[in-house]
């Protein structure tokens, strides 16, 4: 089921490298996209300050995700990291601990792990965008949403 795939995702074998690893991720992404009807997919855009070899891996995987979403025809929202931080806290340079506290204060979401902070913020931001409901947002949240890129495509695969 979709929930079991999302909450217990499979992981590639540790010895899987290069193109076979990208192909594995590509297959999993298409599998997830085929399991449910999504109104929109929200992706944190690239952080331009990343250095070293990891940036290439992140870019390749990000390209695979973006292309799969593009082919699916699902509305895609690309959120710059600073806009995500600004939406959650009012400040584009906030630390994850501050974002976590603000998400709890505003929405009652208690996050135990830093790697889930951005995902929760993106989900909340995406829910407001998908519902086109900006009335209850404060000024800095509306301003943060103005800086996202919303891409509409037609189903291609």
Phi and psi in radians as a Rosetta constraint file:
Dihedral C 1 N 2 CA 2 C 2 CIRCULARHARMONIC -1.076 0.35
Dihedral N 2 CA 2 C 2 N 3 CIRCULARHARMONIC -0.806 0.35
Dihedral C 2 N 3 CA 3 C 3 CIRCULARHARMONIC -1.080 0.35
Dihedral N 3 CA 3 C 3 N 4 CIRCULARHARMONIC -0.722 0.35
Dihedral C 3 N 4 CA 4 C 4 CIRCULARHARMONIC -1.163 0.35
Dihedral N 4 CA 4 C 4 N 5 CIRCULARHARMONIC -0.592 0.35
Dihedral C 4 N 5 CA 5 C 5 CIRCULARHARMONIC -1.204 0.35
Dihedral N 5 CA 5 C 5 N 6 CIRCULARHARMONIC -0.655 0.35
Dihedral C 5 N 6 CA 6 C 6 CIRCULARHARMONIC -1.325 0.35
Dihedral N 6 CA 6 C 6 N 7 CIRCULARHARMONIC -0.689 0.35
Dihedral C 6 N 7 CA 7 C 7 CIRCULARHARMONIC -1.564 0.35
Dihedral N 7 CA 7 C 7 N 8 CIRCULARHARMONIC -0.325 0.35
Dihedral C 7 N 8 CA 8 C 8 CIRCULARHARMONIC -2.308 0.35
Dihedral N 8 CA 8 C 8 N 9 CIRCULARHARMONIC 1.092 0.35
Dihedral C 8 N 9 CA 9 C 9 CIRCULARHARMONIC -1.161 0.35
Dihedral N 9 CA 9 C 9 N 10 CIRCULARHARMONIC 2.529 0.35
Dihedral C 9 N 10 CA 10 C 10 CIRCULARHARMONIC -1.293 0.35
Dihedral N 10 CA 10 C 10 N 11 CIRCULARHARMONIC 2.779 0.35
Dihedral C 10 N 11 CA 11 C 11 CIRCULARHARMONIC -2.179 0.35
Dihedral N 11 CA 11 C 11 N 12 CIRCULARHARMONIC 2.575 0.35
Dihedral C 11 N 12 CA 12 C 12 CIRCULARHARMONIC -1.197 0.35
Dihedral N 12 CA 12 C 12 N 13 CIRCULARHARMONIC 2.689 0.35
Dihedral C 12 N 13 CA 13 C 13 CIRCULARHARMONIC -1.073 0.35
Dihedral N 13 CA 13 C 13 N 14 CIRCULARHARMONIC 2.528 0.35
Dihedral C 13 N 14 CA 14 C 14 CIRCULARHARMONIC -1.062 0.35
Dihedral N 14 CA 14 C 14 N 15 CIRCULARHARMONIC -0.519 0.35
Dihedral C 14 N 15 CA 15 C 15 CIRCULARHARMONIC -1.508 0.35
Dihedral N 15 CA 15 C 15 N 16 CIRCULARHARMONIC 0.008 0.35
Dihedral C 15 N 16 CA 16 C 16 CIRCULARHARMONIC -1.378 0.35
Dihedral N 16 CA 16 C 16 N 17 CIRCULARHARMONIC 2.082 0.35
Dihedral C 16 N 17 CA 17 C 17 CIRCULARHARMONIC -2.300 0.35
Dihedral N 17 CA 17 C 17 N 18 CIRCULARHARMONIC 2.864 0.35
Dihedral C 17 N 18 CA 18 C 18 CIRCULARHARMONIC 1.055 0.35
Dihedral N 18 CA 18 C 18 N 19 CIRCULARHARMONIC -2.418 0.35
Dihedral C 18 N 19 CA 19 C 19 CIRCULARHARMONIC -1.065 0.35
Dihedral N 19 CA 19 C 19 N 20 CIRCULARHARMONIC -0.699 0.35
Dihedral C 19 N 20 CA 20 C 20 CIRCULARHARMONIC -1.051 0.35
Dihedral N 20 CA 20 C 20 N 21 CIRCULARHARMONIC -0.626 0.35
Dihedral C 20 N 21 CA 21 C 21 CIRCULARHARMONIC -1.162 0.35
Dihedral N 21 CA 21 C 21 N 22 CIRCULARHARMONIC -0.770 0.35
Dihedral C 21 N 22 CA 22 C 22 CIRCULARHARMONIC -1.080 0.35
Dihedral N 22 CA 22 C 22 N 23 CIRCULARHARMONIC -0.710 0.35
Dihedral C 22 N 23 CA 23 C 23 CIRCULARHARMONIC -1.105 0.35
Dihedral N 23 CA 23 C 23 N 24 CIRCULARHARMONIC -0.676 0.35
Dihedral C 23 N 24 CA 24 C 24 CIRCULARHARMONIC -1.064 0.35
Dihedral N 24 CA 24 C 24 N 25 CIRCULARHARMONIC -0.828 0.35
Dihedral C 24 N 25 CA 25 C 25 CIRCULARHARMONIC -1.101 0.35
Dihedral N 25 CA 25 C 25 N 26 CIRCULARHARMONIC -0.726 0.35
Dihedral C 25 N 26 CA 26 C 26 CIRCULARHARMONIC -0.995 0.35
Dihedral N 26 CA 26 C 26 N 27 CIRCULARHARMONIC -0.816 0.35
Dihedral C 26 N 27 CA 27 C 27 CIRCULARHARMONIC -1.086 0.35
Dihedral N 27 CA 27 C 27 N 28 CIRCULARHARMONIC -0.747 0.35
Dihedral C 27 N 28 CA 28 C 28 CIRCULARHARMONIC -1.123 0.35
Dihedral N 28 CA 28 C 28 N 29 CIRCULARHARMONIC -0.693 0.35
Dihedral C 28 N 29 CA 29 C 29 CIRCULARHARMONIC -1.138 0.35
Dihedral N 29 CA 29 C 29 N 30 CIRCULARHARMONIC -0.801 0.35
Dihedral C 29 N 30 CA 30 C 30 CIRCULARHARMONIC -1.107 0.35
Dihedral N 30 CA 30 C 30 N 31 CIRCULARHARMONIC -0.626 0.35
Dihedral C 30 N 31 CA 31 C 31 CIRCULARHARMONIC -1.067 0.35
Dihedral N 31 CA 31 C 31 N 32 CIRCULARHARMONIC -0.846 0.35
Dihedral C 31 N 32 CA 32 C 32 CIRCULARHARMONIC -1.114 0.35
Dihedral N 32 CA 32 C 32 N 33 CIRCULARHARMONIC -0.739 0.35
Dihedral C 32 N 33 CA 33 C 33 CIRCULARHARMONIC -1.111 0.35
Dihedral N 33 CA 33 C 33 N 34 CIRCULARHARMONIC -0.504 0.35
Dihedral C 33 N 34 CA 34 C 34 CIRCULARHARMONIC -1.439 0.35
Dihedral N 34 CA 34 C 34 N 35 CIRCULARHARMONIC -0.199 0.35
Dihedral C 34 N 35 CA 35 C 35 CIRCULARHARMONIC -1.468 0.35
Dihedral N 35 CA 35 C 35 N 36 CIRCULARHARMONIC -0.300 0.35
Dihedral C 35 N 36 CA 36 C 36 CIRCULARHARMONIC -2.624 0.35
Dihedral N 36 CA 36 C 36 N 37 CIRCULARHARMONIC 2.887 0.35
Dihedral C 36 N 37 CA 37 C 37 CIRCULARHARMONIC -1.649 0.35
Dihedral N 37 CA 37 C 37 N 38 CIRCULARHARMONIC 1.918 0.35
Dihedral C 37 N 38 CA 38 C 38 CIRCULARHARMONIC -1.735 0.35
Dihedral N 38 CA 38 C 38 N 39 CIRCULARHARMONIC 2.382 0.35
Dihedral C 38 N 39 CA 39 C 39 CIRCULARHARMONIC -1.343 0.35
Dihedral N 39 CA 39 C 39 N 40 CIRCULARHARMONIC -0.683 0.35
Dihedral C 39 N 40 CA 40 C 40 CIRCULARHARMONIC -2.783 0.35
Dihedral N 40 CA 40 C 40 N 41 CIRCULARHARMONIC 2.747 0.35
Dihedral C 40 N 41 CA 41 C 41 CIRCULARHARMONIC -2.019 0.35
Dihedral N 41 CA 41 C 41 N 42 CIRCULARHARMONIC 2.288 0.35
Dihedral C 41 N 42 CA 42 C 42 CIRCULARHARMONIC -1.956 0.35
Dihedral N 42 CA 42 C 42 N 43 CIRCULARHARMONIC 2.190 0.35
Dihedral C 42 N 43 CA 43 C 43 CIRCULARHARMONIC -2.186 0.35
Dihedral N 43 CA 43 C 43 N 44 CIRCULARHARMONIC 2.306 0.35
Dihedral C 43 N 44 CA 44 C 44 CIRCULARHARMONIC -1.261 0.35
Dihedral N 44 CA 44 C 44 N 45 CIRCULARHARMONIC 2.181 0.35
Dihedral C 44 N 45 CA 45 C 45 CIRCULARHARMONIC -1.220 0.35
Dihedral N 45 CA 45 C 45 N 46 CIRCULARHARMONIC 3.008 0.35
Dihedral C 45 N 46 CA 46 C 46 CIRCULARHARMONIC -1.130 0.35
Dihedral N 46 CA 46 C 46 N 47 CIRCULARHARMONIC 2.481 0.35
Dihedral C 46 N 47 CA 47 C 47 CIRCULARHARMONIC -1.560 0.35
Dihedral N 47 CA 47 C 47 N 48 CIRCULARHARMONIC 2.037 0.35
Dihedral C 47 N 48 CA 48 C 48 CIRCULARHARMONIC -1.275 0.35
Dihedral N 48 CA 48 C 48 N 49 CIRCULARHARMONIC -0.173 0.35
Dihedral C 48 N 49 CA 49 C 49 CIRCULARHARMONIC -1.504 0.35
Dihedral N 49 CA 49 C 49 N 50 CIRCULARHARMONIC -0.049 0.35
Dihedral C 49 N 50 CA 50 C 50 CIRCULARHARMONIC -1.210 0.35
Dihedral N 50 CA 50 C 50 N 51 CIRCULARHARMONIC 2.340 0.35
Dihedral C 50 N 51 CA 51 C 51 CIRCULARHARMONIC -2.169 0.35
Dihedral N 51 CA 51 C 51 N 52 CIRCULARHARMONIC 2.816 0.35
Dihedral C 51 N 52 CA 52 C 52 CIRCULARHARMONIC 1.597 0.35
Dihedral N 52 CA 52 C 52 N 53 CIRCULARHARMONIC -3.091 0.35
Dihedral C 52 N 53 CA 53 C 53 CIRCULARHARMONIC -1.098 0.35
Dihedral N 53 CA 53 C 53 N 54 CIRCULARHARMONIC -0.432 0.35
Dihedral C 53 N 54 CA 54 C 54 CIRCULARHARMONIC -1.104 0.35
Dihedral N 54 CA 54 C 54 N 55 CIRCULARHARMONIC -0.519 0.35
Dihedral C 54 N 55 CA 55 C 55 CIRCULARHARMONIC -1.091 0.35
Dihedral N 55 CA 55 C 55 N 56 CIRCULARHARMONIC -0.583 0.35
Dihedral C 55 N 56 CA 56 C 56 CIRCULARHARMONIC -1.204 0.35
Dihedral N 56 CA 56 C 56 N 57 CIRCULARHARMONIC -0.747 0.35
Dihedral C 56 N 57 CA 57 C 57 CIRCULARHARMONIC -1.105 0.35
Dihedral N 57 CA 57 C 57 N 58 CIRCULARHARMONIC -0.745 0.35
Dihedral C 57 N 58 CA 58 C 58 CIRCULARHARMONIC -1.115 0.35
Dihedral N 58 CA 58 C 58 N 59 CIRCULARHARMONIC -0.732 0.35
Dihedral C 58 N 59 CA 59 C 59 CIRCULARHARMONIC -1.119 0.35
Dihedral N 59 CA 59 C 59 N 60 CIRCULARHARMONIC -0.737 0.35
Dihedral C 59 N 60 CA 60 C 60 CIRCULARHARMONIC -1.108 0.35
Dihedral N 60 CA 60 C 60 N 61 CIRCULARHARMONIC -0.826 0.35
Dihedral C 60 N 61 CA 61 C 61 CIRCULARHARMONIC -1.146 0.35
Dihedral N 61 CA 61 C 61 N 62 CIRCULARHARMONIC -0.713 0.35
Dihedral C 61 N 62 CA 62 C 62 CIRCULARHARMONIC -1.057 0.35
Dihedral N 62 CA 62 C 62 N 63 CIRCULARHARMONIC -0.663 0.35
Dihedral C 62 N 63 CA 63 C 63 CIRCULARHARMONIC -1.142 0.35
Dihedral N 63 CA 63 C 63 N 64 CIRCULARHARMONIC -0.704 0.35
Dihedral C 63 N 64 CA 64 C 64 CIRCULARHARMONIC -1.073 0.35
Dihedral N 64 CA 64 C 64 N 65 CIRCULARHARMONIC -0.806 0.35
Dihedral C 64 N 65 CA 65 C 65 CIRCULARHARMONIC -1.099 0.35
Dihedral N 65 CA 65 C 65 N 66 CIRCULARHARMONIC -0.847 0.35
Dihedral C 65 N 66 CA 66 C 66 CIRCULARHARMONIC -1.083 0.35
Dihedral N 66 CA 66 C 66 N 67 CIRCULARHARMONIC -0.715 0.35
Dihedral C 66 N 67 CA 67 C 67 CIRCULARHARMONIC -1.164 0.35
Dihedral N 67 CA 67 C 67 N 68 CIRCULARHARMONIC -0.708 0.35
Dihedral C 67 N 68 CA 68 C 68 CIRCULARHARMONIC -1.108 0.35
Dihedral N 68 CA 68 C 68 N 69 CIRCULARHARMONIC -0.760 0.35
Dihedral C 68 N 69 CA 69 C 69 CIRCULARHARMONIC -1.127 0.35
Dihedral N 69 CA 69 C 69 N 70 CIRCULARHARMONIC -0.728 0.35
Dihedral C 69 N 70 CA 70 C 70 CIRCULARHARMONIC -1.021 0.35
Dihedral N 70 CA 70 C 70 N 71 CIRCULARHARMONIC -0.831 0.35
Dihedral C 70 N 71 CA 71 C 71 CIRCULARHARMONIC -1.133 0.35
Dihedral N 71 CA 71 C 71 N 72 CIRCULARHARMONIC -0.503 0.35
Dihedral C 71 N 72 CA 72 C 72 CIRCULARHARMONIC -1.273 0.35
Dihedral N 72 CA 72 C 72 N 73 CIRCULARHARMONIC -0.370 0.35
Dihedral C 72 N 73 CA 73 C 73 CIRCULARHARMONIC 1.425 0.35
Dihedral N 73 CA 73 C 73 N 74 CIRCULARHARMONIC 0.105 0.35
Dihedral C 73 N 74 CA 74 C 74 CIRCULARHARMONIC -1.402 0.35
Dihedral N 74 CA 74 C 74 N 75 CIRCULARHARMONIC 2.443 0.35
Dihedral C 74 N 75 CA 75 C 75 CIRCULARHARMONIC -1.029 0.35
Dihedral N 75 CA 75 C 75 N 76 CIRCULARHARMONIC 2.331 0.35
Dihedral C 75 N 76 CA 76 C 76 CIRCULARHARMONIC -2.059 0.35
Dihedral N 76 CA 76 C 76 N 77 CIRCULARHARMONIC 2.292 0.35
Dihedral C 76 N 77 CA 77 C 77 CIRCULARHARMONIC -1.993 0.35
Dihedral N 77 CA 77 C 77 N 78 CIRCULARHARMONIC 2.061 0.35
Dihedral C 77 N 78 CA 78 C 78 CIRCULARHARMONIC -1.761 0.35
Dihedral N 78 CA 78 C 78 N 79 CIRCULARHARMONIC 2.081 0.35
Dihedral C 78 N 79 CA 79 C 79 CIRCULARHARMONIC -1.935 0.35
Dihedral N 79 CA 79 C 79 N 80 CIRCULARHARMONIC 2.036 0.35
Dihedral C 79 N 80 CA 80 C 80 CIRCULARHARMONIC -1.060 0.35
Dihedral N 80 CA 80 C 80 N 81 CIRCULARHARMONIC 2.493 0.35
Dihedral C 80 N 81 CA 81 C 81 CIRCULARHARMONIC -0.922 0.35
Dihedral N 81 CA 81 C 81 N 82 CIRCULARHARMONIC -0.690 0.35
Dihedral C 81 N 82 CA 82 C 82 CIRCULARHARMONIC -1.186 0.35
Dihedral N 82 CA 82 C 82 N 83 CIRCULARHARMONIC -0.554 0.35
Dihedral C 82 N 83 CA 83 C 83 CIRCULARHARMONIC -1.242 0.35
Dihedral N 83 CA 83 C 83 N 84 CIRCULARHARMONIC -0.622 0.35
Dihedral C 83 N 84 CA 84 C 84 CIRCULARHARMONIC -1.097 0.35
Dihedral N 84 CA 84 C 84 N 85 CIRCULARHARMONIC -0.783 0.35
Dihedral C 84 N 85 CA 85 C 85 CIRCULARHARMONIC -1.121 0.35
Dihedral N 85 CA 85 C 85 N 86 CIRCULARHARMONIC -0.727 0.35
Dihedral C 85 N 86 CA 86 C 86 CIRCULARHARMONIC -1.142 0.35
Dihedral N 86 CA 86 C 86 N 87 CIRCULARHARMONIC -0.722 0.35
Dihedral C 86 N 87 CA 87 C 87 CIRCULARHARMONIC -1.042 0.35
Dihedral N 87 CA 87 C 87 N 88 CIRCULARHARMONIC -0.725 0.35
Dihedral C 87 N 88 CA 88 C 88 CIRCULARHARMONIC -1.374 0.35
Dihedral N 88 CA 88 C 88 N 89 CIRCULARHARMONIC -0.565 0.35
Dihedral C 88 N 89 CA 89 C 89 CIRCULARHARMONIC -2.245 0.35
Dihedral N 89 CA 89 C 89 N 90 CIRCULARHARMONIC -0.331 0.35
Dihedral C 89 N 90 CA 90 C 90 CIRCULARHARMONIC 1.668 0.35
Dihedral N 90 CA 90 C 90 N 91 CIRCULARHARMONIC -0.097 0.35
Dihedral C 90 N 91 CA 91 C 91 CIRCULARHARMONIC -2.274 0.35
Dihedral N 91 CA 91 C 91 N 92 CIRCULARHARMONIC 2.254 0.35
Dihedral C 91 N 92 CA 92 C 92 CIRCULARHARMONIC -1.304 0.35
Dihedral N 92 CA 92 C 92 N 93 CIRCULARHARMONIC -0.111 0.35
Dihedral C 92 N 93 CA 93 C 93 CIRCULARHARMONIC -2.050 0.35
Dihedral N 93 CA 93 C 93 N 94 CIRCULARHARMONIC 0.380 0.35
Dihedral C 93 N 94 CA 94 C 94 CIRCULARHARMONIC -1.169 0.35
Dihedral N 94 CA 94 C 94 N 95 CIRCULARHARMONIC 2.606 0.35
Dihedral C 94 N 95 CA 95 C 95 CIRCULARHARMONIC -1.394 0.35
Dihedral N 95 CA 95 C 95 N 96 CIRCULARHARMONIC 2.763 0.35
Dihedral C 95 N 96 CA 96 C 96 CIRCULARHARMONIC -1.044 0.35
Dihedral N 96 CA 96 C 96 N 97 CIRCULARHARMONIC -0.627 0.35
Dihedral C 96 N 97 CA 97 C 97 CIRCULARHARMONIC -1.107 0.35
Dihedral N 97 CA 97 C 97 N 98 CIRCULARHARMONIC -0.653 0.35
Dihedral C 97 N 98 CA 98 C 98 CIRCULARHARMONIC -1.202 0.35
Dihedral N 98 CA 98 C 98 N 99 CIRCULARHARMONIC -0.736 0.35
Dihedral C 98 N 99 CA 99 C 99 CIRCULARHARMONIC -1.062 0.35
Dihedral N 99 CA 99 C 99 N 100 CIRCULARHARMONIC -0.788 0.35
Dihedral C 99 N 100 CA 100 C 100 CIRCULARHARMONIC -1.022 0.35
Dihedral N 100 CA 100 C 100 N 101 CIRCULARHARMONIC -0.779 0.35
Dihedral C 100 N 101 CA 101 C 101 CIRCULARHARMONIC -1.103 0.35
Dihedral N 101 CA 101 C 101 N 102 CIRCULARHARMONIC -0.734 0.35
Dihedral C 101 N 102 CA 102 C 102 CIRCULARHARMONIC -1.174 0.35
Dihedral N 102 CA 102 C 102 N 103 CIRCULARHARMONIC -0.677 0.35
Dihedral C 102 N 103 CA 103 C 103 CIRCULARHARMONIC -1.120 0.35
Dihedral N 103 CA 103 C 103 N 104 CIRCULARHARMONIC -0.634 0.35
Dihedral C 103 N 104 CA 104 C 104 CIRCULARHARMONIC -1.191 0.35
Dihedral N 104 CA 104 C 104 N 105 CIRCULARHARMONIC -0.815 0.35
Dihedral C 104 N 105 CA 105 C 105 CIRCULARHARMONIC -1.099 0.35
Dihedral N 105 CA 105 C 105 N 106 CIRCULARHARMONIC -0.745 0.35
Dihedral C 105 N 106 CA 106 C 106 CIRCULARHARMONIC -1.424 0.35
Dihedral N 106 CA 106 C 106 N 107 CIRCULARHARMONIC -0.663 0.35
Dihedral C 106 N 107 CA 107 C 107 CIRCULARHARMONIC -2.190 0.35
Dihedral N 107 CA 107 C 107 N 108 CIRCULARHARMONIC -0.023 0.35
Dihedral C 107 N 108 CA 108 C 108 CIRCULARHARMONIC 1.268 0.35
Dihedral N 108 CA 108 C 108 N 109 CIRCULARHARMONIC 0.331 0.35
Dihedral C 108 N 109 CA 109 C 109 CIRCULARHARMONIC -1.609 0.35
Dihedral N 109 CA 109 C 109 N 110 CIRCULARHARMONIC 2.072 0.35
Dihedral C 109 N 110 CA 110 C 110 CIRCULARHARMONIC -1.757 0.35
Dihedral N 110 CA 110 C 110 N 111 CIRCULARHARMONIC 1.990 0.35
Dihedral C 110 N 111 CA 111 C 111 CIRCULARHARMONIC -1.909 0.35
Dihedral N 111 CA 111 C 111 N 112 CIRCULARHARMONIC 2.196 0.35
Dihedral C 111 N 112 CA 112 C 112 CIRCULARHARMONIC -1.536 0.35
Dihedral N 112 CA 112 C 112 N 113 CIRCULARHARMONIC -0.491 0.35
Dihedral C 112 N 113 CA 113 C 113 CIRCULARHARMONIC -2.110 0.35
Dihedral N 113 CA 113 C 113 N 114 CIRCULARHARMONIC 2.386 0.35
Dihedral C 113 N 114 CA 114 C 114 CIRCULARHARMONIC -1.023 0.35
Dihedral N 114 CA 114 C 114 N 115 CIRCULARHARMONIC -0.562 0.35
Dihedral C 114 N 115 CA 115 C 115 CIRCULARHARMONIC -1.224 0.35
Dihedral N 115 CA 115 C 115 N 116 CIRCULARHARMONIC -0.187 0.35
Dihedral C 115 N 116 CA 116 C 116 CIRCULARHARMONIC -1.700 0.35
Dihedral N 116 CA 116 C 116 N 117 CIRCULARHARMONIC -0.182 0.35
Dihedral C 116 N 117 CA 117 C 117 CIRCULARHARMONIC -1.084 0.35
Dihedral N 117 CA 117 C 117 N 118 CIRCULARHARMONIC -0.897 0.35
Dihedral C 117 N 118 CA 118 C 118 CIRCULARHARMONIC -1.100 0.35
Dihedral N 118 CA 118 C 118 N 119 CIRCULARHARMONIC -0.705 0.35
Dihedral C 118 N 119 CA 119 C 119 CIRCULARHARMONIC -1.060 0.35
Dihedral N 119 CA 119 C 119 N 120 CIRCULARHARMONIC -0.742 0.35
Dihedral C 119 N 120 CA 120 C 120 CIRCULARHARMONIC -1.143 0.35
Dihedral N 120 CA 120 C 120 N 121 CIRCULARHARMONIC -0.766 0.35
Dihedral C 120 N 121 CA 121 C 121 CIRCULARHARMONIC -1.083 0.35
Dihedral N 121 CA 121 C 121 N 122 CIRCULARHARMONIC -0.736 0.35
Dihedral C 121 N 122 CA 122 C 122 CIRCULARHARMONIC -1.118 0.35
Dihedral N 122 CA 122 C 122 N 123 CIRCULARHARMONIC -0.697 0.35
Dihedral C 122 N 123 CA 123 C 123 CIRCULARHARMONIC -1.100 0.35
Dihedral N 123 CA 123 C 123 N 124 CIRCULARHARMONIC -0.761 0.35
Dihedral C 123 N 124 CA 124 C 124 CIRCULARHARMONIC -1.162 0.35
Dihedral N 124 CA 124 C 124 N 125 CIRCULARHARMONIC -0.818 0.35
Dihedral C 124 N 125 CA 125 C 125 CIRCULARHARMONIC -1.023 0.35
Dihedral N 125 CA 125 C 125 N 126 CIRCULARHARMONIC -0.797 0.35
Dihedral C 125 N 126 CA 126 C 126 CIRCULARHARMONIC -1.101 0.35
Dihedral N 126 CA 126 C 126 N 127 CIRCULARHARMONIC -0.627 0.35
Dihedral C 126 N 127 CA 127 C 127 CIRCULARHARMONIC -1.111 0.35
Dihedral N 127 CA 127 C 127 N 128 CIRCULARHARMONIC -0.720 0.35
Dihedral C 127 N 128 CA 128 C 128 CIRCULARHARMONIC -1.168 0.35
Dihedral N 128 CA 128 C 128 N 129 CIRCULARHARMONIC -0.701 0.35
Dihedral C 128 N 129 CA 129 C 129 CIRCULARHARMONIC -1.180 0.35
Dihedral N 129 CA 129 C 129 N 130 CIRCULARHARMONIC -0.805 0.35
Dihedral C 129 N 130 CA 130 C 130 CIRCULARHARMONIC -1.088 0.35
Dihedral N 130 CA 130 C 130 N 131 CIRCULARHARMONIC -0.660 0.35
Dihedral C 130 N 131 CA 131 C 131 CIRCULARHARMONIC -1.438 0.35
Dihedral N 131 CA 131 C 131 N 132 CIRCULARHARMONIC -0.134 0.35
Dihedral C 131 N 132 CA 132 C 132 CIRCULARHARMONIC 0.887 0.35
Dihedral N 132 CA 132 C 132 N 133 CIRCULARHARMONIC 0.780 0.35
Dihedral C 132 N 133 CA 133 C 133 CIRCULARHARMONIC -2.069 0.35
Dihedral N 133 CA 133 C 133 N 134 CIRCULARHARMONIC 1.636 0.35
Dihedral C 133 N 134 CA 134 C 134 CIRCULARHARMONIC -1.844 0.35
Dihedral N 134 CA 134 C 134 N 135 CIRCULARHARMONIC -0.030 0.35
Dihedral C 134 N 135 CA 135 C 135 CIRCULARHARMONIC -1.054 0.35
Dihedral N 135 CA 135 C 135 N 136 CIRCULARHARMONIC -0.679 0.35
Dihedral C 135 N 136 CA 136 C 136 CIRCULARHARMONIC -1.516 0.35
Dihedral N 136 CA 136 C 136 N 137 CIRCULARHARMONIC -0.007 0.35
Dihedral C 136 N 137 CA 137 C 137 CIRCULARHARMONIC -1.462 0.35
Dihedral N 137 CA 137 C 137 N 138 CIRCULARHARMONIC 2.618 0.35
Dihedral C 137 N 138 CA 138 C 138 CIRCULARHARMONIC -1.449 0.35
Dihedral N 138 CA 138 C 138 N 139 CIRCULARHARMONIC 2.988 0.35
Dihedral C 138 N 139 CA 139 C 139 CIRCULARHARMONIC -0.996 0.35
Dihedral N 139 CA 139 C 139 N 140 CIRCULARHARMONIC -0.797 0.35
Dihedral C 139 N 140 CA 140 C 140 CIRCULARHARMONIC -1.181 0.35
Dihedral N 140 CA 140 C 140 N 141 CIRCULARHARMONIC -0.506 0.35
Dihedral C 140 N 141 CA 141 C 141 CIRCULARHARMONIC -1.238 0.35
Dihedral N 141 CA 141 C 141 N 142 CIRCULARHARMONIC -0.739 0.35
Dihedral C 141 N 142 CA 142 C 142 CIRCULARHARMONIC -1.082 0.35
Dihedral N 142 CA 142 C 142 N 143 CIRCULARHARMONIC -0.710 0.35
Dihedral C 142 N 143 CA 143 C 143 CIRCULARHARMONIC -1.111 0.35
Dihedral N 143 CA 143 C 143 N 144 CIRCULARHARMONIC -0.714 0.35
Dihedral C 143 N 144 CA 144 C 144 CIRCULARHARMONIC -1.110 0.35
Dihedral N 144 CA 144 C 144 N 145 CIRCULARHARMONIC -0.670 0.35
Dihedral C 144 N 145 CA 145 C 145 CIRCULARHARMONIC -1.195 0.35
Dihedral N 145 CA 145 C 145 N 146 CIRCULARHARMONIC -0.530 0.35
Dihedral C 145 N 146 CA 146 C 146 CIRCULARHARMONIC -1.050 0.35
Dihedral N 146 CA 146 C 146 N 147 CIRCULARHARMONIC -0.443 0.35
Dihedral C 146 N 147 CA 147 C 147 CIRCULARHARMONIC -1.589 0.35
Dihedral N 147 CA 147 C 147 N 148 CIRCULARHARMONIC 0.092 0.35
Dihedral C 147 N 148 CA 148 C 148 CIRCULARHARMONIC -1.555 0.35
Dihedral N 148 CA 148 C 148 N 149 CIRCULARHARMONIC 2.785 0.35
Dihedral C 148 N 149 CA 149 C 149 CIRCULARHARMONIC -1.872 0.35
Dihedral N 149 CA 149 C 149 N 150 CIRCULARHARMONIC 2.138 0.35
Dihedral C 149 N 150 CA 150 C 150 CIRCULARHARMONIC -1.888 0.35
Dihedral N 150 CA 150 C 150 N 151 CIRCULARHARMONIC 2.149 0.35
Dihedral C 150 N 151 CA 151 C 151 CIRCULARHARMONIC -2.034 0.35
Dihedral N 151 CA 151 C 151 N 152 CIRCULARHARMONIC 2.162 0.35
Dihedral C 151 N 152 CA 152 C 152 CIRCULARHARMONIC -1.884 0.35
Dihedral N 152 CA 152 C 152 N 153 CIRCULARHARMONIC 2.242 0.35
Dihedral C 152 N 153 CA 153 C 153 CIRCULARHARMONIC -2.309 0.35
Dihedral N 153 CA 153 C 153 N 154 CIRCULARHARMONIC 2.882 0.35
Dihedral C 153 N 154 CA 154 C 154 CIRCULARHARMONIC -1.697 0.35
Dihedral N 154 CA 154 C 154 N 155 CIRCULARHARMONIC 2.566 0.35
Dihedral C 154 N 155 CA 155 C 155 CIRCULARHARMONIC -0.967 0.35
Dihedral N 155 CA 155 C 155 N 156 CIRCULARHARMONIC 2.290 0.35
Dihedral C 155 N 156 CA 156 C 156 CIRCULARHARMONIC -2.165 0.35
Dihedral N 156 CA 156 C 156 N 157 CIRCULARHARMONIC -0.102 0.35
